[in-house]
């Protein structure tokens, strides 16, 4: 990250900021003096308050350098109401919240989408598109959607996503869960992350004044990602992950976000609309363009199909 101390990234909104990669991202931005202000996005006001208190203590930052965004991203109406309260223009947006929803992932919210898809994709889309509509996201903003290697498939664990049909009606079935004969949170998570990356590809063409990418922070220890998972998932993380590259720290994962915000990564040249994650066969290490691994991420018809399928669950234009 050459010349990072000469840059100030302004006001940055970060979801999932209270723990793991989100917290590490906030911490690094403050320690490196790269942000004037960070809007802390969490599910509750208590989590926002505790997160800000910790960051003030660790980084010696002032209270004025923080704002709050409180929303359960799986609840789209609550999320839209919360997004309306964001009063100041946002320079950049890190859509970091999400993860495998183990116990209630297949449950539907009021919009008819699964909790899994909403928490990982639809909630972020609601915030993002409302900010754009209200002119609260500055032109030239860099927007990173927190992806996952699971979105391209992970050996031993998750399938390679395949979409035999590209029309919005067929793709909507992955959003409401009816595409799955039997609910499987690993498969549901993989398809949600894959479709999130496809949505970002569509956004880049629809809104050329912004810079959108999907970035996986990689396989990271010290998060709550699998604590409620089944025995197989815990076995996978403990014994099989070391065989395919192991885990890295939340700080290393957060540096992938910072590299994008600063436009500087040793492995890739960032391009709007692309999906960046670890190299094929690995969950850590250098970033690579996933379109070179799985061709679905280059399919603009599929990207537009996902975009339109998502808009069946909420009409962002009218909210």
Protein Blocks (a to p, Z undefined) as FASTA:
>chain_A
ZZklmpcebjaddehklgcjlmmmmmmmmmnopafbdcdddfbfklmmmmmmmmmmmnop
afklpccddddfklmklmmmmmmmpmbdcfbdcdfbgcjdfklmmpccfkopafklmmmm
mmmmmmmmmmmmnopacghiacdddddfklnopehiaccdddfbfcfklmmmmmnopmpm
bacfklmmmmmmmmmmmmmmmmmmmmmmbccddddebjaehiaklmmmcfklmmmmmmmm
mmnnpaadfklmmmmmmmmmnopafkbccdehiacdddehiaghjdddfklmmmklmmmk
lmmmmmmmmmmmocfklZZ
